């Protein structure tokens, strides 16, 4: 997960890019002709000052390599964010980022 | 405290710091399954909002391209100047499963979110914002040249 968190004029703009196939379960593998099973991020959260402030519930019709952007009011330089996601196969990733 | 997560990770051996394959039970977090699997707009909205309906509002701004060359990646931004926004949801009317994403926002969030979605064909995108418990929406048609839902 790539995270950009920049504070400007009292607002921290957060941009995320997560590497994930977001397979819909509808596409066929061109080599085998079999359906590629659905594999997509279902939930992504951002924790700030010990609280989850942002929860994204995603379906398989979000683009591959999900890009998300949101902004936190009052967040300042040096403060930390914890970003986590979980997909429908139970895989997870957790990343800590600082606001710069 | 032994949480279910730490117990499961202990059982499965050490995971990496960055990514861990862990068997989470379905209940560990709430994913709006009925809403995400609904195959038509009405059912998806009913499931997401427990039957409440949204009114069209100029205070919900949906920014989306007029034409999406590639339906697999359609960038959109939804924002609102309404107070106390707690949820922003995105529906693509003609997608096989219209609910694309739903975002829960704490009051300290600016009421704006950007995401890239897949569209199978030319369709209306409907952005719904929940503010002070009420639902408001804005729609825009996006023309799609090459569909991006796969299959």
Interface residues (C-beta under 8 A of the other chain):
Chain A: X11 X23 X24 X26 X27 X28 X42 X43 X48 X51 X52 X53 X54 X55 X56 X57 X58 X59 X60 X61 X62 X63 X64 X66 X67 X68 X69 X70 X71 X72 X73 X74 X75 X86 X89 X90 X91 X92 X93 X94 X95
Chain B: X18 X19 X20 X21 X22 X23 X24 X28 X29 X31 X32 X36 X72 X73 X74 X75 X77 X92 X95 X96 X97 X99 X100 X101 X102 X103 X104 X105 X106 X108 X109 X110 X112 X113 X114 X115 X116 X117 X118 X119 X148 X149 X150 X151
